[in-house]
Amino acid sequence: MDKRVIQERMRQKKRQMLIRKYTRLATYAIAAVLVVVFVIKGVIFPIMNRGDGEKDKKSQGKTIEVQAQTAEADPNVAIRQPLKGKGDASKLSVMTPGWHESDEGRWYQNADGTYYANGFQEIDGAEYSFDENGYIQTGWVTKGVKDYFFNEDGTYNKEKKRPMLALTFDDGPGEYTDQLLDCLEENNAKATFFMLGPNVELYPDTVKRMQEMGCEIGSHSWHHWDLMTLDENGIAEEFSKTDEALIKACGQPASVARAPYGSADQHVYDIVQKPFFMWSLDTLDWKLMNAQADYEAVMNGDLTDGSIILMHDIHEPSVQAALKLIPDLIAKGYKLVTVSEMAEAKGVDLQNASYSDFWQSSFDNGLVAGYKGEDDSLTGGSVDEVSADSQGTVGDGTGDEVSDGSEGSMNESGEGDSSGEEMSDGSSGEEA
């Protein structure tokens, strides 16, 4: 064989061997890289993520614990809420501490990445209210039974106070009461109903509806007799029988009471073991029996913040007047609440005593049993009692009127004039 041919074959063989060698090396290198990638992605990253997850869980646990403690200490205080992803997209785009604004509203970013939500919070000496999504609220904000006003910039204005009135209705329920409840419900208002036992039995569904709407369930006795003419057993039975009827109708006894004709004394309160309510504005609707006259009696009367208004839902003119009064009073800036809601908002722990109003003048003169005083802080209790910002005329509560609003219907001993003539309760025992 030619020597040159042999040499050429040897060179080709060497070349093939080198190619195989480099191919093997490349294969080993690629395999090594794949192993490294697998180890990093399949082992190291999960371990790291698990560690971060544990930290997140611990951090989240701490946040929840802080929120729970804060809520227990004061439910009005805003909670610190962690950013949660898509729902907080506008917040996630800005991670610097301080005030920020987006299309949804204005919010505050804390240095730790959390934001305030669902409560009140003081920031740089001013107090703000944050909604459940963490944005500041303006205008009137309701917490429990109280209303707070926040300016356009979100700061709390403690000088602005929404006045309260308590509409109370005696002797029902009756055939017109459901119309009254419709109006209250449509206007997000509440009232207190002092009911007679036999009428509770006649209209149990109406009583149940009152309770479900958040109206207050009150007792006006069973027979509408003058309590001052009864012995202890007779007084107790008047209210225990009515409570039994109420429990059957709505599952609860009366939380408050009103004596027929306003005729009662401390002895009666101690027997019945309930707060008793008189009134500060008597419409005399039972006597007028005219819807327009009833309406004017209220609108032209003393509507001092904390007033208690007496009407009767068994009379059609009275209910027709109320259907007009309720939206008009709200339009004038008043909030219509139950007597117990008003007591709570004004800082009063109700006792087995008599209450005619929750005026500031009555507080100042020591005429309201259980008055604790008020606190103007957002998170510490009631806001200071100050002038109301309403469109209508609000009485000055100077105290010129007698505290129980009965215009002399009580005798010198403090007991009711049981004659029944021109009494503010005025129904003369009439039942629907």
Secondary structure as the mmCIF struct_conf table of DSSP 4:
data_model
#
loop_
_struct_conf.conf_type_id
_struct_conf.id
_struct_conf.beg_label_comp_id
_struct_conf.beg_label_asym_id
_struct_conf.beg_label_seq_id
_struct_conf.end_label_comp_id
_struct_conf.end_label_asym_id
_struct_conf.end_label_seq_id
HELX_RH_AL_P HELX_RH_AL_P1 LYS A 3 VAL A 39
HELX_RH_PI_P HELX_RH_PI_P1 ILE A 40 ILE A 44
HELX_RH_AL_P HELX_RH_AL_P2 PHE A 45 ALA A 73
TURN_TY1_P TURN_TY1_P1 PRO A 75 ASN A 76
STRN STRN1 VAL A 77 VAL A 77
HELX_LH_PP_P HELX_LH_PP_P1 ALA A 78 ALA A 78
STRN STRN2 ILE A 79 GLN A 81
BEND BEND1 GLY A 85 GLY A 85
HELX_RH_3T_P HELX_RH_3T_P1 LYS A 86 ASP A 88
HELX_RH_AL_P HELX_RH_AL_P3 ALA A 89 LEU A 92
TURN_TY1_P TURN_TY1_P2 SER A 93 SER A 93
BEND BEND2 THR A 96 PRO A 97
STRN STRN3 GLY A 98 SER A 102
TURN_TY1_P TURN_TY1_P3 ASP A 103 GLU A 104
STRN STRN4 GLY A 105 GLN A 109
TURN_TY1_P TURN_TY1_P4 ALA A 111 ASP A 112
BEND BEND3 GLY A 113 GLY A 113
STRN STRN5 TYR A 115 ALA A 117
BEND BEND4 ASN A 118 ASN A 118
STRN STRN6 GLY A 119 ILE A 123
TURN_TY1_P TURN_TY1_P5 ASP A 124 GLY A 125
STRN STRN7 ALA A 126 PHE A 130
TURN_TY1_P TURN_TY1_P6 GLU A 132 ASN A 133
BEND BEND5 GLY A 134 GLY A 134
STRN STRN8 ILE A 136 ILE A 136
STRN STRN9 GLY A 139 LYS A 143
TURN_TY1_P TURN_TY1_P7 GLY A 144 VAL A 145
STRN STRN10 LYS A 146 PHE A 150
TURN_TY1_P TURN_TY1_P8 GLU A 152 ASP A 153
BEND BEND6 GLY A 154 GLY A 154
STRN STRN11 TYR A 156 TYR A 156
TURN_TY1_P TURN_TY1_P9 LYS A 158 GLU A 159
STRN STRN12 LYS A 161 LYS A 161
STRN STRN13 MET A 164 ASP A 170
BEND BEND7 ASP A 171 ASP A 171
TURN_TY1_P TURN_TY1_P10 GLU A 175 TYR A 176
HELX_RH_AL_P HELX_RH_AL_P4 THR A 177 GLU A 186
TURN_TY1_P TURN_TY1_P11 ASN A 187 ASN A 188
STRN STRN14 THR A 192 MET A 195
HELX_RH_AL_P HELX_RH_AL_P5 GLY A 197 LEU A 202
HELX_RH_AL_P HELX_RH_AL_P6 PRO A 204 MET A 213
TURN_TY1_P TURN_TY1_P12 GLY A 214 GLY A 214
STRN STRN15 GLU A 216 SER A 219
BEND BEND8 TRP A 222 HIS A 223
HELX_RH_3T_P HELX_RH_3T_P2 LEU A 227 THR A 229
BEND BEND9 LEU A 230 LEU A 230
HELX_RH_AL_P HELX_RH_AL_P7 GLU A 232 CYS A 250
BEND BEND10 GLY A 251 GLN A 252
BEND BEND11 SER A 255 SER A 255
STRN STRN16 VAL A 256 ALA A 257
HELX_RH_3T_P HELX_RH_3T_P3 PRO A 260 GLY A 262
HELX_RH_AL_P HELX_RH_AL_P8 GLN A 266 VAL A 272
TURN_TY1_P TURN_TY1_P13 GLN A 273 GLN A 273
BEND BEND12 LYS A 274 LYS A 274
STRN STRN17 PHE A 276 PHE A 277
BEND BEND13 SER A 280 SER A 280
STRN STRN18 LEU A 281 ASP A 282
HELX_RH_AL_P HELX_RH_AL_P9 ASP A 285 LEU A 288
HELX_RH_AL_P HELX_RH_AL_P10 ALA A 291 MET A 299
TURN_TY1_P TURN_TY1_P14 ASN A 300 ASN A 300
BEND BEND14 GLY A 301 GLY A 301
TURN_TY1_P TURN_TY1_P15 ASP A 305 GLY A 306
STRN STRN19 SER A 307 HIS A 312
TURN_TY1_P TURN_TY1_P16 ASP A 313 ILE A 314
BEND BEND15 HIS A 315 HIS A 315
HELX_RH_AL_P HELX_RH_AL_P11 GLU A 316 ALA A 331
TURN_TY1_P TURN_TY1_P17 LYS A 332 GLY A 333
STRN STRN20 LYS A 335 LEU A 336
HELX_RH_AL_P HELX_RH_AL_P12 VAL A 339 ALA A 345
TURN_TY1_P TURN_TY1_P18 LYS A 346 GLY A 347
STRN STRN21 VAL A 348 VAL A 348
BEND BEND16 ASN A 352 ALA A 353
STRN STRN22 SER A 354 TYR A 355
HELX_RH_AL_P HELX_RH_AL_P13 GLN A 360 ASP A 364
TURN_TY1_P TURN_TY1_P19 ASN A 365 GLY A 366
BEND BEND17 VAL A 368 VAL A 368
TURN_TY1_P TURN_TY1_P20 ALA A 369 GLY A 370
STRN STRN23 TYR A 371 TYR A 371
BEND BEND18 SER A 377 SER A 377
TURN_TY1_P TURN_TY1_P21 LEU A 378 GLY A 380
BEND BEND19 GLY A 381 GLY A 381
HELX_LH_PP_P HELX_LH_PP_P2 SER A 382 ASP A 384
STRN STRN24 ALA A 388 ALA A 388
BEND BEND20 GLN A 391 GLY A 392
BEND BEND21 GLY A 399 GLY A 399
BEND BEND22 GLU A 401 GLU A 401
TURN_TY1_P TURN_TY1_P22 SER A 403 ASP A 404
TURN_TY1_P TURN_TY1_P23 GLU A 407 GLY A 408
STRN STRN25 MET A 410 MET A 410
TURN_TY1_P TURN_TY1_P24 GLU A 412 SER A 413
BEND BEND23 GLY A 414 GLY A 414
STRN STRN26 GLY A 416 GLY A 416
TURN_TY1_P TURN_TY1_P25 SER A 418 SER A 419
TURN_TY1_P TURN_TY1_P26 GLU A 421 GLU A 422
BEND BEND24 SER A 424 ASP A 425
TURN_TY1_P TURN_TY1_P27 SER A 428 GLY A 429
#
